[in-house]
């Protein structure tokens, strides 16, 4: 699918959200206005200091046997699979642009955030959070802020081929940028050494926010490993440090799913599969 077709799908998504309904393949009208309004109204912007407080409050000994899975699939395919398997408190990580709601989805860009925005009601939830984007636009250092946007029960109404579903489903999403390693290397190379500690803490703040909202199942992935230039092996290791062994968030979740869509087989999926051993059960 080319950029022009993806841009048309994005415009159709905006029309669906404005109208509050869509027609499925059986010609039935599916009303999602109430669900969309609720997601938008209850979306919250958490600032870095708030997340730091949540992280300190959430620190404790975990006792939950955690299943960790690694699959070569999209974020929403993983979320839908987990929901069908009976996981009701699923939270998806949106690998966000720090400066533009939905990234470049209106122009037909194709990355994880753009796919979420084309397939769900996420975009209006983000569009209302102007302070998040304005604060990040003011940052010269492209590590960006630790701020995050939490959007509960966002309606998802497209599948991976962007066909409209017979019935939408609801899944919560957290929007947060990874550090932009490529931009830092280009513009502030002396600060590259700071990025690892920034990401380690940002990951922990993400987990604290998930627990604060009582999510026991997370869909994560190769956060910032595309145009932002972070190495997949590094990102997988930073997640593992928080989740395994004596990590701050070991034993705190029922299920962690790494959805790592790697159509070109460029090693991104392999890095996470090697770190976490594919789908397995962690009880440490």
Phi, psi and omega in degrees: 000131183271173184300319182298317179293322178294323177295323177295320177296320178300317178295322177295322176300316178298322178296316178301314183291325178291320180282335180079019181197166174208165177255129179276185186293344177268003181081006180277141177277128179250118183268121178237011186300315183295317179295319180294317179299319180295317179298316181293316183294329184261006175291137184232142174262118177258124178276161186305317182295322177297318181292326176297319177295317178299318180299315181293325179288331184275349182299133180178178181275126179272141180235003184277122172295118187258125172273127177244124179241148174231117181228146177273084183203170180283164177303312184286329174297319178294316181298315181296319178298317180292320177298317179295334179276000176100009175274115187261342183249064183267136176233126179258138174272124173268117181283086200272153159289136179282342192242344185226119178303127180076007182062229181254032188293329180293333179268004177090014176296156185229095171213184188300313181297318179298322177295319176298316183293324179287336190258355190211185176267024184293319189304311179298330177296320181283323185301329182282348186264062187298325183297324179300311184285323179296319180296319180288327178296334180280351182278122175280329179279119189279020165285338181064180182271163176278000180305149179220154176245126179253123181238110183276143170049057178282131178288131176247126188230009175233154173265189184294339177268004181072014171286144179288138182284156175302321178213137179288162172232166184248135174211142180276152183223144172241128184256121182204136176275146166279171173293145178265086185298321181299317180292322179294318177301323183283318190256329182221061187301335180292344183259003181303324182297340180283340192293324183298312180293325177298314181291322178301316180288321181298320177299318180292324176294323176300314180294322178297318178296319178300314180293323178303324180262016172062038174268127180253358182227124183239142170250110182247199179168204184277071186295118177072020183261012175258247183294340179284345168079016175282143180285129180305320180296323177294313183297318178299319180294319180295321175297316182298322180299328180275334190257335187251164175057238180262020180300154184303331185241021173294134177072021182255348183233154176283317186214130172241121180246124173262105177268106186239090181283115187228070184297328184269001180052050184266011176100354182293310178300316182301322180299318180285321179297321179291322181293319186251001175072027184072200180285125180202174182251123179255125177218088186242000000 
